[in-house]
Amino acid sequence: MIPDLIPAAGSPWPLLPPGVHPASLDEVSVRFATNPWRRSLFDGLVDASNLLRNAGCPTIYLDGSYISGKPKPGDFDACWDPTGVDPTKLDPVFLDFTNGRASQKAAFKGEFFPEVVPIFRTGR
């Protein structure tokens, strides 16, 4: 469930409270695809989500001004969990960070970064 947006010091628009807020794409649509521009961004998010899901991606994290009260965010920012992703099924656009991630923005109107999972070594 997506909580209500809250006022934030220094921000001209309300923001989500801190934390991870599990939600379906339907819930994201209802809350954030609230005008034609935001709907266009959401459509790109859905297209990318389908490609990632087909490659085995279990989770996408959405961030940036898209998940705020900003009337016309420039894009959306997303991070995807690579756990279980079949690299042979992953669209190469998700690993193309050249030219300011231009190919991702052209394809989806937003940016996607793979989640970096730290590896800790114990012992000496």
TIRO-2110 file (N, C-alpha, C; in Angstrom, 1 decimal):
// TIRO-2110
0.8, -1.2, 0.0, N, 1, A
0.0, 0.0, 0.0, CA, 1, A
0.9, 1.2, 0.0, C, 1, A
0.5, 2.2, -0.8, N, 2, A
1.3, 3.4, -0.9, CA, 2, A
0.7, 4.4, 0.1, C, 2, A
1.5, 4.9, 1.0, N, 3, A
1.0, 5.9, 2.0, CA, 3, A
0.8, 7.2, 1.4, C, 3, A
0.1, 8.1, 2.1, N, 4, A
-0.2, 9.4, 1.6, CA, 4, A
1.2, 10.2, 1.6, C, 4, A
1.2, 11.1, 0.6, N, 5, A
2.4, 12.0, 0.5, CA, 5, A
2.3, 13.0, 1.7, C, 5, A
3.5, 13.4, 2.1, N, 6, A
3.6, 14.3, 3.3, CA, 6, A
4.4, 15.5, 2.9, C, 6, A
4.2, 16.7, 3.5, N, 7, A
5.0, 17.8, 3.3, CA, 7, A
6.4, 17.5, 3.8, C, 7, A
7.4, 18.1, 3.0, N, 8, A
8.8, 17.9, 3.4, CA, 8, A
9.5, 19.2, 3.4, C, 8, A
10.3, 19.5, 4.4, N, 9, A
11.0, 20.7, 4.5, CA, 9, A
11.9, 20.9, 3.3, C, 9, A
11.9, 22.1, 2.7, N, 10, A
12.7, 22.3, 1.5, CA, 10, A
12.2, 21.8, 0.2, C, 10, A
11.1, 21.1, 0.2, N, 11, A
10.5, 20.6, -1.1, CA, 11, A
9.3, 21.4, -1.4, C, 11, A
9.2, 21.8, -2.7, N, 12, A
8.0, 22.5, -3.1, CA, 12, A
6.7, 21.6, -3.2, C, 12, A
6.9, 20.3, -3.2, N, 13, A
5.8, 19.4, -3.3, CA, 13, A
5.9, 18.3, -2.3, C, 13, A
4.8, 17.7, -2.0, N, 14, A
4.8, 16.6, -1.0, CA, 14, A
5.6, 15.4, -1.5, C, 14, A
6.1, 14.6, -0.5, N, 15, A
6.9, 13.4, -0.9, CA, 15, A
6.3, 12.2, -0.1, C, 15, A
6.7, 11.0, -0.6, N, 16, A
6.4, 9.8, 0.2, CA, 16, A
7.2, 9.8, 1.5, C, 16, A
6.7, 9.3, 2.5, N, 17, A
7.5, 9.2, 3.8, CA, 17, A
8.6, 8.2, 3.5, C, 17, A
9.7, 8.3, 4.2, N, 18, A
10.9, 7.4, 4.0, CA, 18, A
10.4, 5.9, 4.2, C, 18, A
11.1, 5.1, 3.5, N, 19, A
10.9, 3.6, 3.6, CA, 19, A
10.6, 3.0, 2.3, C, 19, A
10.4, 1.7, 2.3, N, 20, A
10.0, 0.9, 1.1, CA, 20, A
8.6, 0.6, 1.3, C, 20, A
7.8, 0.9, 0.3, N, 21, A
6.3, 0.8, 0.3, CA, 21, A
5.9, -0.2, -0.8, C, 21, A
5.8, -1.5, -0.5, N, 22, A
5.4, -2.4, -1.5, CA, 22, A
4.0, -2.0, -2.2, C, 22, A
4.0, -2.1, -3.5, N, 23, A
2.8, -1.7, -4.2, CA, 23, A
2.8, -2.5, -5.6, C, 23, A
1.6, -2.7, -6.1, N, 24, A
1.4, -3.2, -7.4, CA, 24, A
1.5, -2.1, -8.4, C, 24, A
1.7, -2.5, -9.7, N, 25, A
1.6, -1.4, -10.8, CA, 25, A
0.2, -0.8, -10.8, C, 25, A
-0.8, -1.5, -10.5, N, 26, A
-2.1, -0.9, -10.4, CA, 26, A
-2.2, 0.2, -9.4, C, 26, A
-1.6, 0.0, -8.2, N, 27, A
-1.6, 1.0, -7.1, CA, 27, A
-0.7, 2.2, -7.5, C, 27, A
0.4, 1.9, -8.2, N, 28, A
1.2, 3.0, -8.7, CA, 28, A
0.5, 3.9, -9.7, C, 28, A
-0.3, 3.2, -10.6, N, 29, A
-1.1, 3.9, -11.5, CA, 29, A
-2.1, 4.8, -10.9, C, 29, A
-2.8, 4.3, -9.9, N, 30, A
-3.9, 5.1, -9.3, CA, 30, A
-3.3, 6.3, -8.6, C, 30, A
-2.1, 6.1, -7.9, N, 31, A
-1.5, 7.2, -7.1, CA, 31, A
-0.8, 8.2, -7.9, C, 31, A
0.0, 7.7, -9.0, N, 32, A
0.9, 8.6, -9.6, CA, 32, A
0.7, 8.9, -11.1, C, 32, A
-0.1, 8.1, -11.8, N, 33, A
-0.4, 8.4, -13.2, CA, 33, A
-1.6, 9.2, -13.3, C, 33, A
-1.5, 10.5, -12.8, N, 34, A
-2.7, 11.3, -12.5, CA, 34, A
-3.0, 12.4, -13.6, C, 34, A
-2.1, 12.5, -14.6, N, 35, A
-2.4, 13.4, -15.7, CA, 35, A
-1.7, 12.8, -17.0, C, 35, A
-2.0, 13.4, -18.1, N, 36, A
-1.5, 12.7, -19.4, CA, 36, A
0.1, 12.5, -19.4, C, 36, A
0.8, 13.5, -18.9, N, 37, A
2.3, 13.3, -18.9, CA, 37, A
2.7, 12.2, -17.9, C, 37, A
2.1, 12.2, -16.7, N, 38, A
2.5, 11.1, -15.8, CA, 38, A
2.0, 9.8, -16.3, C, 38, A
0.9, 9.7, -17.0, N, 39, A
0.4, 8.5, -17.6, CA, 39, A
1.4, 8.0, -18.7, C, 39, A
2.0, 8.9, -19.4, N, 40, A
3.0, 8.5, -20.4, CA, 40, A
4.2, 7.9, -19.8, C, 40, A
4.7, 8.5, -18.7, N, 41, A
5.8, 8.0, -17.9, CA, 41, A
5.5, 6.6, -17.4, C, 41, A
4.3, 6.5, -16.9, N, 42, A
3.8, 5.2, -16.3, CA, 42, A
3.8, 4.1, -17.4, C, 42, A
3.3, 4.5, -18.6, N, 43, A
3.3, 3.5, -19.6, CA, 43, A
4.7, 2.9, -19.9, C, 43, A
5.7, 3.8, -19.9, N, 44, A
7.1, 3.4, -20.1, CA, 44, A
7.5, 2.5, -19.0, C, 44, A
7.1, 2.8, -17.7, N, 45, A
7.5, 1.9, -16.6, CA, 45, A
6.8, 0.6, -16.8, C, 45, A
5.6, 0.5, -17.2, N, 46, A
5.0, -0.8, -17.4, CA, 46, A
5.7, -1.6, -18.5, C, 46, A
6.0, -1.0, -19.6, N, 47, A
6.8, -1.7, -20.7, CA, 47, A
8.1, -2.3, -20.2, C, 47, A
8.8, -1.5, -19.4, N, 48, A
10.1, -1.9, -18.9, CA, 48, A
9.9, -3.0, -17.8, C, 48, A
8.9, -2.9, -17.0, N, 49, A
8.5, -3.9, -16.0, CA, 49, A
8.2, -5.2, -16.6, C, 49, A
7.5, -5.2, -17.7, N, 50, A
7.2, -6.5, -18.4, CA, 50, A
8.4, -7.1, -18.9, C, 50, A
9.3, -6.4, -19.5, N, 51, A
10.6, -6.9, -20.0, CA, 51, A
11.4, -7.5, -18.9, C, 51, A
11.5, -6.8, -17.8, N, 52, A
12.3, -7.3, -16.6, CA, 52, A
11.6, -8.5, -16.0, C, 52, A
10.3, -8.5, -15.9, N, 53, A
9.6, -9.7, -15.3, CA, 53, A
9.9, -10.9, -16.2, C, 53, A
9.8, -10.7, -17.5, N, 54, A
10.1, -11.8, -18.5, CA, 54, A
11.5, -12.4, -18.4, C, 54, A
12.4, -11.6, -17.9, N, 55, A
13.8, -12.0, -17.7, CA, 55, A
14.0, -12.6, -16.3, C, 55, A
13.0, -12.6, -15.5, N, 56, A
13.0, -13.2, -14.1, CA, 56, A
13.2, -12.2, -13.0, C, 56, A
13.2, -10.9, -13.2, N, 57, A
13.4, -9.9, -12.2, CA, 57, A
12.2, -10.0, -11.2, C, 57, A
12.5, -10.2, -9.9, N, 58, A
11.4, -10.3, -8.9, CA, 58, A
10.9, -8.9, -8.4, C, 58, A
11.7, -7.9, -8.4, N, 59, A
11.3, -6.6, -7.8, CA, 59, A
11.9, -5.4, -8.5, C, 59, A
11.1, -4.4, -8.6, N, 60, A
11.6, -3.1, -9.1, CA, 60, A
11.3, -2.0, -8.0, C, 60, A
12.2, -1.2, -7.7, N, 61, A
12.1, -0.1, -6.8, CA, 61, A
11.9, 1.2, -7.6, C, 61, A
10.9, 2.0, -7.3, N, 62, A
10.6, 3.2, -8.0, CA, 62, A
11.0, 4.4, -7.1, C, 62, A
11.7, 5.4, -7.7, N, 63, A
12.2, 6.5, -6.9, CA, 63, A
12.1, 7.8, -7.8, C, 63, A
12.6, 8.9, -7.2, N, 64, A
12.7, 10.1, -8.0, CA, 64, A
11.4, 11.0, -7.8, C, 64, A
11.4, 12.0, -8.6, N, 65, A
10.2, 13.0, -8.5, CA, 65, A
8.9, 12.4, -9.0, C, 65, A
9.0, 11.3, -9.7, N, 66, A
7.7, 10.7, -10.2, CA, 66, A
6.9, 10.2, -9.0, C, 66, A
7.5, 9.8, -7.9, N, 67, A
6.7, 9.3, -6.8, CA, 67, A
6.6, 10.5, -5.7, C, 67, A
6.4, 11.7, -6.2, N, 68, A
6.2, 12.8, -5.4, CA, 68, A
4.9, 13.5, -5.9, C, 68, A
4.6, 14.7, -5.4, N, 69, A
3.5, 15.5, -5.8, CA, 69, A
3.9, 16.4, -7.0, C, 69, A
5.1, 16.3, -7.5, N, 70, A
5.5, 17.2, -8.6, CA, 70, A
4.6, 17.0, -9.8, C, 70, A
3.9, 18.0, -10.3, N, 71, A
2.9, 17.9, -11.4, CA, 71, A
3.5, 17.3, -12.7, C, 71, A
4.7, 17.7, -13.0, N, 72, A
5.3, 17.2, -14.3, CA, 72, A
6.8, 16.8, -14.0, C, 72, A
7.0, 15.6, -13.5, N, 73, A
8.4, 15.1, -13.3, CA, 73, A
9.0, 14.9, -14.6, C, 73, A
10.3, 15.1, -14.6, N, 74, A
11.1, 14.9, -15.9, CA, 74, A
11.1, 13.5, -16.4, C, 74, A
11.2, 12.5, -15.4, N, 75, A
11.2, 11.1, -15.8, CA, 75, A
10.9, 10.3, -14.5, C, 75, A
11.3, 9.1, -14.5, N, 76, A
11.2, 8.3, -13.2, CA, 76, A
12.6, 7.6, -13.1, C, 76, A
12.9, 7.2, -11.9, N, 77, A
14.1, 6.5, -11.6, CA, 77, A
13.7, 5.2, -11.0, C, 77, A
14.3, 4.1, -11.5, N, 78, A
14.0, 2.8, -10.9, CA, 78, A
15.3, 2.0, -10.7, C, 78, A
15.2, 1.1, -9.8, N, 79, A
16.3, 0.1, -9.5, CA, 79, A
15.6, -1.3, -9.6, C, 79, A
16.3, -2.2, -10.2, N, 80, A
15.8, -3.6, -10.4, CA, 80, A
16.7, -4.6, -9.7, C, 80, A
16.0, -5.6, -9.1, N, 81, A
16.7, -6.7, -8.4, CA, 81, A
17.2, -7.7, -9.4, C, 81, A
18.5, -7.9, -9.5, N, 82, A
19.0, -8.9, -10.5, CA, 82, A
18.9, -10.4, -10.0, C, 82, A
18.4, -10.6, -8.8, N, 83, A
18.3, -12.0, -8.3, CA, 83, A
17.4, -12.8, -9.2, C, 83, A
17.9, -13.9, -9.7, N, 84, A
17.1, -14.8, -10.6, CA, 84, A
16.9, -14.3, -12.0, C, 84, A
17.5, -13.2, -12.4, N, 85, A
17.4, -12.7, -13.8, CA, 85, A
18.3, -13.6, -14.7, C, 85, A
17.7, -14.0, -15.8, N, 86, A
18.4, -14.8, -16.8, CA, 86, A
19.0, -13.8, -17.8, C, 86, A
20.3, -13.6, -17.8, N, 87, A
21.0, -12.6, -18.6, CA, 87, A
20.7, -12.8, -20.1, C, 87, A
20.4, -14.0, -20.5, N, 88, A
20.1, -14.3, -21.9, CA, 88, A
18.7, -13.7, -22.3, C, 88, A
17.9, -13.5, -21.3, N, 89, A
16.5, -12.9, -21.6, CA, 89, A
16.4, -11.4, -21.3, C, 89, A
17.5, -10.9, -20.7, N, 90, A
17.5, -9.5, -20.3, CA, 90, A
17.8, -8.6, -21.5, C, 90, A
16.9, -7.6, -21.8, N, 91, A
17.1, -6.7, -22.8, CA, 91, A
18.4, -5.9, -22.5, C, 91, A
19.3, -5.8, -23.5, N, 92, A
20.6, -5.1, -23.2, CA, 92, A
20.4, -3.6, -22.8, C, 92, A
19.3, -3.0, -23.1, N, 93, A
19.0, -1.6, -22.8, CA, 93, A
19.2, -1.4, -21.3, C, 93, A
18.9, -2.4, -20.5, N, 94, A
18.9, -2.3, -19.0, CA, 94, A
20.4, -2.2, -18.5, C, 94, A
21.3, -2.5, -19.4, N, 95, A
22.7, -2.4, -19.0, CA, 95, A
23.5, -1.4, -19.8, C, 95, A
22.8, -0.5, -20.5, N, 96, A
23.4, 0.5, -21.3, CA, 96, A
23.3, 1.9, -20.6, C, 96, A
24.4, 2.3, -20.1, N, 97, A
24.4, 3.5, -19.3, CA, 97, A
25.1, 4.7, -20.0, C, 97, A
25.4, 4.5, -21.3, N, 98, A
26.1, 5.5, -22.1, CA, 98, A
25.2, 6.7, -22.4, C, 98, A
25.9, 7.8, -22.7, N, 99, A
25.2, 9.0, -23.1, CA, 99, A
24.1, 9.4, -22.1, C, 99, A
24.3, 9.3, -20.8, N, 100, A
23.3, 9.6, -19.8, CA, 100, A
22.1, 8.7, -19.8, C, 100, A
22.3, 7.4, -20.2, N, 101, A
21.3, 6.4, -20.2, CA, 101, A
20.2, 6.8, -21.3, C, 101, A
20.7, 7.4, -22.4, N, 102, A
19.8, 7.9, -23.4, CA, 102, A
18.9, 6.8, -24.0, C, 102, A
19.5, 5.6, -24.2, N, 103, A
18.6, 4.5, -24.8, CA, 103, A
17.5, 4.1, -23.8, C, 103, A
17.8, 4.1, -22.5, N, 104, A
16.7, 3.8, -21.6, CA, 104, A
15.6, 4.8, -21.6, C, 104, A
16.0, 6.1, -21.6, N, 105, A
15.1, 7.2, -21.6, CA, 105, A
14.2, 7.2, -22.9, C, 105, A
14.9, 6.8, -24.0, N, 106, A
14.2, 6.8, -25.3, CA, 106, A
13.1, 5.6, -25.3, C, 106, A
13.5, 4.5, -24.7, N, 107, A
12.7, 3.3, -24.7, CA, 107, A
11.5, 3.4, -23.7, C, 107, A
11.8, 4.0, -22.5, N, 108, A
10.9, 3.9, -21.4, CA, 108, A
10.5, 5.2, -20.7, C, 108, A
11.2, 6.3, -21.1, N, 109, A
11.0, 7.6, -20.5, CA, 109, A
11.5, 7.7, -19.0, C, 109, A
12.4, 6.7, -18.7, N, 110, A
12.9, 6.7, -17.3, CA, 110, A
14.2, 5.9, -17.3, C, 110, A
14.8, 5.8, -16.2, N, 111, A
16.1, 5.2, -16.0, CA, 111, A
16.1, 4.0, -15.1, C, 111, A
16.8, 3.0, -15.4, N, 112, A
16.9, 1.8, -14.6, CA, 112, A
18.3, 1.4, -14.3, C, 112, A
18.5, 1.1, -13.0, N, 113, A
19.8, 0.7, -12.5, CA, 113, A
19.7, -0.7, -11.8, C, 113, A
20.6, -1.6, -12.1, N, 114, A
20.5, -2.8, -11.3, CA, 114, A
20.9, -2.6, -9.9, C, 114, A
20.2, -3.3, -9.0, N, 115, A
20.5, -3.1, -7.6, CA, 115, A
21.9, -3.8, -7.3, C, 115, A
22.7, -3.1, -6.6, N, 116, A
24.0, -3.6, -6.3, CA, 116, A
23.9, -4.2, -4.9, C, 116, A
24.3, -5.5, -4.9, N, 117, A
24.2, -6.3, -3.7, CA, 117, A
25.6, -6.4, -3.1, C, 117, A
25.9, -5.8, -1.9, N, 118, A
27.3, -5.9, -1.4, CA, 118, A
27.6, -7.3, -1.0, C, 118, A
28.9, -7.7, -1.2, N, 119, A
29.4, -9.0, -0.8, CA, 119, A
30.4, -8.8, 0.3, C, 119, A
30.2, -9.4, 1.4, N, 120, A
31.1, -9.3, 2.5, CA, 120, A
31.9, -10.5, 2.7, C, 120, A
33.2, -10.3, 3.0, N, 121, A
34.1, -11.4, 3.2, CA, 121, A
34.4, -11.5, 4.7, C, 121, A
34.2, -12.6, 5.2, N, 122, A
34.6, -12.8, 6.6, CA, 122, A
35.9, -13.5, 6.7, C, 122, A
36.6, -13.3, 7.9, N, 123, A
37.9, -13.9, 8.1, CA, 123, A
39.0, -13.0, 7.5, C, 123, A
40.2, -13.6, 7.4, N, 124, A
41.3, -12.8, 7.0, CA, 124, A
41.6, -13.0, 5.5, C, 124, A
END
